[in-house]
Amino acid sequence: MGQYDFRKNEDEILKFWADNNIYETARKKGKKKFYFLQGPPYTSGRIHIGTAWNNALKDIILRYKRMNDFNVWDRAGYDMHGLPTENKVQKDFKLKFKEDIKKYGEAKFIKKCIEFSRKNAEIMSKDLWKLGVWMDYENAYLPIRNEFIEGEWLMIKKAEEKKLLYKDKKVMTWCASCETNLAKHELEYKNIEDDSIFLRFRTKKDEFLIVWTTTPWTIPFNLAVMVNPELDYVKAEIKDGKYEGEKWITAKALVGAVIGKIAESNFKIIDEFKGEKLEGLKYEHPLKKDIKFPQSENLHSVILSGQYVDTSAGSGLVHCAPGCGPEDFEVGRNYGLKPFNELDEKGNFSKKMGKFYNWNAKRDNKKFIDALKKSLIAVTKVEHEYPFCWRCHNPVVFRTTDQWFLNLMEIKNKILKLDKKIKWVPSRENDSFRRWVENLRDITITRQRFWGTPAPIWECDKCKNYEVIGSINELKKKTVGKIPENLHKPWIDDVKIKCSKCGNLIKRTPDVLDVWLDSGTVSWNCLEYPQRKDLFKKYYPADFILEATEQTRLWFTMLMIGSVIMFDDLSYKNVYTHGMILDYKGEKMSKSLGNIISPEEVIKKVGRDGLRYYMCSNNAGENMNFSEKEAELKLRNLNILWNIHNFILDMKKNNPEINKNLKKIDIEEKYILSRLNSTIEEVTQLLDNYQIDEAVPLIEELFLDLSRTYIHMVRDKDEDIVFPVIYSVLIGVLKMFSIICPFITEKIYLNLKKEFSLSKESIHLEDWPKADKKMINKKLENNMKIAERIIQNGLACRDKAGIGKRWPLSEIVIDTKETVMNELIKKQLNVKSVKIKKMHEKISFEIDYGALGKDFGSETPDVAEKIKKNEKKIIKELEKGKETIDIGYKIMKEHLKIKKTPPEGYEASNFSYGTVFLNIKQDKNLLNEGFVNEIRRRIQMMRKKAGLSKKDKIELWLTGEIDTKSLKKEVGAEKINLVEKLPKLDYKEKYKIKSKEFEIGFKKL
């Protein structure tokens, strides 16, 4: 059938699956329950290479479980809400800001978001199906459906009932571009270079606090200065320069850097004290005339913080703006300083900020620095870590807003306790997960956007009561109007309910929920809970989830938060993680670098199976440096598998009556059948434990061993023995490998099905193979590995000597301590005897001056002279196998170019278990036997060319001197005629073997 044509065959197989409902049939065959929970990919469009890898890994487990009699819950699902879709629709309709969306029409906008999400979900389902990923795409869970929204509302209701839901004014990271607050898990941190500033805050006429900050735009919101109570501080008088006569207060450890280097002045320390003595010291804010600050007792005074002030940078006095940072907020609250922050949603200063009105936080840093020039000492560049929005990738700012929160302090210990029941692959990722959970703080759940699950919270302006709605039925009972068909904004915003305390008509908070709450609820939403209790009771919690390592702080955490709030239970039992896909240099793929690889690009070159096979061989939890060459290597391996199937079909074609039942087996057969059954046993154990990455290479090694070791060894063996063995191993390989490469295995299976009347319609309807433990002989497998190495090295010796394998040799000597399979080696290397004994190669060497120079430098000439004088000693030590020789200097093997010369008449080759010595002398008898072997091969080639079967008999004519005794039976000749000239025959050829010429002819009897 020639080479494997993946382009043609993979499309054919997709059609075969669709036409014959193979997936639907496979789903129905199992009896035991298995709940796989799909981590929802975001509906951004065509799947990217990471999505392909992720879902191919999942498909391996799903197929494996189906073949093991499991009824697999494999519902697909998508992430749809949130900023990526909003931003895309905004861009399509040129809607830059939130007010633009309102002008365009919220209802129209949301309908476009729904349309965009649904369309992309369909595209992605088709992409995944084409990749051979079998999931229930027709019934994919979608968070835009009312039923899903209701399942999410129920969690918020449960949180309220458990007193885990609360509203508070806090400093939040805020994306001015997206005009919403962001939670910690929605930030990506980057090292950036910023302008930092040193400022003088006056305390008395000529005395100043020296304050440092990396965020100049926050100085208008400054309410205090923080110092560390335990650190040493000084008051230093400046002796010269611009600031001569002024007295500056800094940390003692930093006074030299601040005054000496930054202010470029000499100074004298006039006082020294602990930071605690500065507490309460008042200062004058440089912008006091421009800004109306909120009054309080500790306004513009020194406050203490041992946690957030150190001497790693700056001056040891830290500017504190409680409205612009969570740490500042925390410390300021202890001193009664309420957060002060007058930024609008775009990050612009409000009208209350006077002359700074409409200045932009972060973006206008340089303008703020200019406004502070009277108190400015210096501007210095600083490299620091700064948070960015992971959706639009712009830097965030800090803003004080009212938000709804989940109290995680109450539940994180429960999460950690339940986590002990979960199996993680690789296990180290559990450590990462636990560290993240241990450091969890309360999370904000509300976002000030349009496209998302509406927050189910109705607030009363009159009595400050609030109501949390947990279901559509509850809303129907409490509403004073109709429930909209679609629960999204803006329609849900029209629904009012009566306040249970004061009877006032109240509106819903206009916020939507954090999109991560969508995915955090899928463990029950996937099972249509609370609408369906039966599915929940049957399947919950999930048996298996699989995502990238980054999800330890994202989806894995949100799932557990959701399930503990809802059920006080875990949501999954087993986790497999993979890394990120990088380019071949190890760099992150990005459009700006132009190194993004799409699945389509790779599929065009290596096929869908090639892509799956390559990616799923990567180690669990580790990043993948994508290499096209390595993917192409996997395609070559697939061609090896295809050629095995070609080989067995050819064998069957040439011998129609050949029996596929095992009969007599020799050592080679025992070996490959042991390999088959031990591989089945090991792969089954690994996949039962979700160790996908370790299972894939074992199956690969098996079919490569079948081709390169077993089939290579038995080329000249009776096909009645060889055929059933190859068939049995191939079928076992196909069943196991079908979960990794579903296309080629299906195609091979269907080709075999025609010839061998296989009972199943598809390889994917077969059961997983069971290991026959009686056939497993690990000692034999190990001995065969050693024999393989010996045979490979013996063949290498033949190549060196230019002697083909058909020319027999007298002996091979093996210098090894391992057990050696003599008869197998004799047969495979065509030698008359195998001897195990010590053999000595003559050792000589030259000095490697390059290696010597690296270690000895200027002493190299002296060392080289010493080596020459100790040549005999060094050779003796090398013969003993020494790695280091002491001749006054310690000489390593690496310092020498060592040459080994085998005994005369031998070729030698070293391998991991010792050295082989092949006797290459050929006497007359050996040469004659070699000629017979070469003649035999040519006759067999002629028989094949003539289309003769094994049972067809011939009469043979030969010219030249040849011993015909062993030929007769082996070439199926009833009679052999040695003649000087061939008669007229249908089949005849001329050959030159070494220096002799032969003519061969035959006729079929």
Rosetta blueprint (number, residue, H / E / L):
1 M L
2 G L
3 Q L
4 Y L
5 D L
6 F H
7 R H
8 K H
9 N H
10 E H
11 D H
12 E H
13 I H
14 L H
15 K H
16 F H
17 W H
18 A H
19 D H
20 N H
21 N L
22 I H
23 Y H
24 E H
25 T H
26 A H
27 R H
28 K H
29 K L
30 G L
31 K L
32 K E
33 K E
34 F E
35 Y E
36 F E
37 L L
38 Q L
39 G L
40 P L
41 P L
42 Y E
43 T L
44 S L
45 G L
46 R L
47 I L
48 H L
49 I H
50 G H
51 T H
52 A H
53 W H
54 N H
55 N H
56 A H
57 L H
58 K H
59 D H
60 I H
61 I H
62 L H
63 R H
64 Y H
65 K H
66 R H
67 M H
68 N L
69 D L
70 F E
71 N E
72 V E
73 W E
74 D L
75 R E
76 A E
77 G E
78 Y L
79 D E
80 M L
81 H L
82 G L
83 L H
84 P H
85 T H
86 E H
87 N H
88 K H
89 V H
90 Q H
91 K H
92 D H
93 F L
94 K L
95 L L
96 K L
97 F L
98 K H
99 E H
100 D H
101 I H
102 K H
103 K H
104 Y H
105 G L
106 E H
107 A H
108 K H
109 F H
110 I H
111 K H
112 K H
113 C H
114 I H
115 E H
116 F H
117 S H
118 R H
119 K H
120 N H
121 A H
122 E H
123 I H
124 M H
125 S H
126 K H
127 D H
128 L H
129 W H
130 K H
131 L L
132 G L
133 V L
134 W L
135 M L
136 D E
137 Y E
138 E E
139 N E
140 A E
141 Y E
142 L L
143 P L
144 I L
145 R L
146 N H
147 E H
148 F H
149 I H
150 E H
151 G H
152 E H
153 W H
154 L H
155 M H
156 I H
157 K H
158 K H
159 A H
160 E H
161 E H
162 K L
163 K L
164 L L
165 L E
166 Y E
167 K E
168 D E
169 K E
170 K E
171 V E
172 M E
173 T E
174 W E
175 C E
176 A L
177 S L
178 C L
179 E L
180 T E
181 N E
182 L E
183 A L
184 K H
185 H H
186 E H
187 L E
188 E E
189 Y E
190 K E
191 N E
192 I E
193 E E
194 D E
195 D E
196 S E
197 I E
198 F E
199 L E
200 R E
201 F E
202 R E
203 T L
204 K L
205 K L
206 D L
207 E E
208 F E
209 L E
210 I E
211 V E
212 W E
213 T E
214 T L
215 T L
216 P H
217 W H
218 T H
219 I H
220 P H
221 F H
222 N L
223 L L
224 A E
225 V E
226 M E
227 V E
228 N L
229 P L
230 E L
231 L L
232 D E
233 Y E
234 V E
235 K E
236 A E
237 E E
238 I E
239 K L
240 D L
241 G L
242 K L
243 Y L
244 E L
245 G L
246 E L
247 K E
248 W E
249 I E
250 T E
251 A E
252 K H
253 A H
254 L H
255 V H
256 G H
257 A H
258 V H
259 I H
260 G H
261 K H
262 I H
263 A L
264 E L
265 S L
266 N L
267 F E
268 K E
269 I E
270 I E
271 D E
272 E E
273 F E
274 K E
275 G H
276 E H
277 K H
278 L H
279 E L
280 G L
281 L L
282 K E
283 Y L
284 E E
285 H L
286 P L
287 L L
288 K L
289 K L
290 D L
291 I L
292 K L
293 F L
294 P L
295 Q L
296 S L
297 E L
298 N L
299 L L
300 H L
301 S E
302 V E
303 I E
304 L E
305 S L
306 G L
307 Q L
308 Y L
309 V L
310 D L
311 T L
312 S L
313 A L
314 G L
315 S L
316 G L
317 L L
318 V E
319 H E
320 C E
321 A L
322 P L
323 G L
324 C L
325 G L
326 P H
327 E H
328 D H
329 F H
330 E H
331 V H
332 G H
333 R H
334 N H
335 Y L
336 G L
337 L L
338 K L
339 P L
340 F L
341 N L
342 E L
343 L E
344 D L
345 E L
346 K L
347 G L
348 N E
349 F E
350 S L
351 K H
352 K H
353 M H
354 G H
355 K H
356 F H
357 Y L
358 N L
359 W L
360 N E
361 A L
362 K L
363 R L
364 D L
365 N H
366 K H
367 K H
368 F H
369 I H
370 D H
371 A H
372 L L
373 K L
374 K L
375 S L
376 L E
377 I E
378 A E
379 V E
380 T E
381 K E
382 V E
383 E E
384 H E
385 E E
386 Y E
387 P E
388 F E
389 C E
390 W L
391 R L
392 C L
393 H L
394 N L
395 P E
396 V L
397 V E
398 F E
399 R E
400 T E
401 T E
402 D E
403 Q E
404 W E
405 F E
406 L E
407 N L
408 L L
409 M L
410 E L
411 I L
412 K H
413 N H
414 K H
415 I H
416 L H
417 K H
418 L H
419 D H
420 K L
421 K L
422 I L
423 K E
424 W E
425 V E
426 P L
427 S L
428 R H
429 E H
430 N H
431 D H
432 S H
433 F H
434 R H
435 R H
436 W H
437 V H
438 E H
439 N L
440 L L
441 R L
442 D L
443 I E
444 T E
445 I L
446 T E
447 R E
448 Q L
449 R L
450 F L
451 W L
452 G L
453 T L
454 P E
455 A L
456 P L
457 I E
458 W E
459 E E
460 C L
461 D L
462 K L
463 C L
464 K L
465 N L
466 Y E
467 E E
468 V E
469 I L
470 G L
471 S L
472 I H
473 N H
474 E H
475 L H
476 K H
477 K H
478 K H
479 T E
480 V L
481 G L
482 K L
483 I L
484 P L
485 E L
486 N L
487 L L
488 H L
489 K L
490 P L
491 W H
492 I H
493 D H
494 D H
495 V L
496 K L
497 I E
498 K E
499 C L
500 S L
501 K L
502 C L
503 G L
504 N L
505 L E
506 I E
507 K E
508 R E
509 T L
510 P L
511 D L
512 V E
513 L E
514 D L
515 V H
516 W H
517 L H
518 D H
519 S H
520 G H
521 T L
522 V H
523 S H
524 W H
525 N H
526 C L
527 L L
528 E L
529 Y L
530 P L
531 Q L
532 R L
533 K H
534 D H
535 L H
536 F H
537 K H
538 K H
539 Y H
540 Y L
541 P L
542 A E
543 D L
544 F E
545 I E
546 L E
547 E E
548 A E
549 T H
550 E H
551 Q H
552 T H
553 R H
554 L L
555 W H
556 F H
557 T H
558 M H
559 L H
560 M H
561 I H
562 G H
563 S H
564 V H
565 I H
566 M H
567 F H
568 D L
569 D L
570 L L
571 S L
572 Y E
573 K L
574 N E
575 V E
576 Y E
577 T E
578 H E
579 G L
580 M L
581 I E
582 L E
583 D L
584 Y L
585 K L
586 G L
587 E L
588 K E
589 M L
590 S L
591 K L
592 S L
593 L L
594 G L
595 N L
596 I L
597 I L
598 S L
599 P H
600 E H
601 E H
602 V H
603 I H
604 K H
605 K H
606 V H
607 G H
608 R H
609 D H
610 G H
611 L H
612 R H
613 Y H
614 Y H
615 M H
616 C L
617 S L
618 N L
619 N L
620 A L
621 G L
622 E L
623 N L
624 M E
625 N E
626 F L
627 S L
628 E H
629 K H
630 E H
631 A H
632 E H
633 L H
634 K H
635 L H
636 R H
637 N H
638 L H
639 N H
640 I H
641 L H
642 W H
643 N H
644 I H
645 H H
646 N H
647 F H
648 I H
649 L H
650 D H
651 M H
652 K H
653 K H
654 N H
655 N L
656 P L
657 E L
658 I L
659 N L
660 K L
661 N L
662 L L
663 K L
664 K L
665 I L
666 D L
667 I H
668 E H
669 E H
670 K H
671 Y H
672 I H
673 L H
674 S H
675 R H
676 L H
677 N H
678 S H
679 T H
680 I H
681 E H
682 E H
683 V H
684 T H
685 Q H
686 L H
687 L H
688 D H
689 N L
690 Y L
691 Q L
692 I H
693 D H
694 E H
695 A H
696 V H
697 P H
698 L H
699 I H
700 E H
701 E H
702 L H
703 F H
704 L H
705 D H
706 L H
707 S H
708 R H
709 T H
710 Y H
711 I H
712 H H
713 M H
714 V L
715 R L
716 D L
717 K L
718 D L
719 E H
720 D H
721 I H
722 V H
723 F H
724 P H
725 V H
726 I H
727 Y H
728 S H
729 V H
730 L H
731 I H
732 G H
733 V H
734 L H
735 K H
736 M H
737 F H
738 S L
739 I L
740 I L
741 C L
742 P H
743 F H
744 I H
745 T H
746 E H
747 K H
748 I H
749 Y H
750 L H
751 N H
752 L H
753 K H
754 K H
755 E H
756 F H
757 S L
758 L L
759 S L
760 K L
761 E L
762 S L
763 I H
764 H H
765 L H
766 E L
767 D L
768 W L
769 P L
770 K L
771 A L
772 D L
773 K H
774 K H
775 M H
776 I L
777 N L
778 K H
779 K H
780 L H
781 E H
782 N H
783 N H
784 M H
785 K H
786 I H
787 A H
788 E H
789 R H
790 I H
791 I H
792 Q H
793 N H
794 G H
795 L H
796 A H
797 C H
798 R H
799 D H
800 K H
801 A H
802 G L
803 I L
804 G L
805 K L
806 R L
807 W L
808 P L
809 L E
810 S E
811 E E
812 I E
813 V E
814 I E
815 D E
816 T E
817 K L
818 E L
819 T L
820 V L
821 M L
822 N H
823 E H
824 L H
825 I H
826 K H
827 K H
828 Q H
829 L H
830 N L
831 V E
832 K E
833 S E
834 V E
835 K E
836 I E
837 K L
838 K L
839 M L
840 H L
841 E L
842 K E
843 I E
844 S E
845 F E
846 E E
847 I E
848 D L
849 Y H
850 G H
851 A H
852 L H
853 G H
854 K H
855 D H
856 F H
857 G H
858 S H
859 E H
860 T H
861 P H
862 D H
863 V H
864 A H
865 E H
866 K H
867 I H
868 K H
869 K H
870 N L
871 E H
872 K H
873 K H
874 I H
875 I H
876 K H
877 E H
878 L H
879 E H
880 K L
881 G L
882 K L
883 E L
884 T E
885 I E
886 D E
887 I L
888 G L
889 Y L
890 K E
891 I E
892 M E
893 K H
894 E H
895 H H
896 L E
897 K E
898 I E
899 K E
900 K E
901 T E
902 P L
903 P L
904 E L
905 G L
906 Y E
907 E E
908 A E
909 S E
910 N E
911 F E
912 S L
913 Y L
914 G E
915 T E
916 V E
917 F E
918 L E
919 N E
920 I L
921 K L
922 Q L
923 D L
924 K H
925 N H
926 L H
927 L H
928 N H
929 E H
930 G H
931 F H
932 V H
933 N H
934 E H
935 I H
936 R H
937 R H
938 R H
939 I H
940 Q H
941 M H
942 M H
943 R H
944 K H
945 K H
946 A L
947 G L
948 L L
949 S L
950 K L
951 K L
952 D L
953 K L
954 I E
955 E E
956 L E
957 W E
958 L E
959 T L
960 G L
961 E L
962 I L
963 D L
964 T L
965 K L
966 S L
967 L H
968 K H
969 K H
970 E H
971 V L
972 G L
973 A E
974 E E
975 K E
976 I E
977 N E
978 L E
979 V L
980 E L
981 K L
982 L L
983 P L
984 K L
985 L L
986 D L
987 Y E
988 K E
989 E E
990 K E
991 Y E
992 K E
993 I E
994 K L
995 S L
996 K E
997 E E
998 F E
999 E E
1000 I E
1001 G E
1002 F E
1003 K E
1004 K E
1005 L L
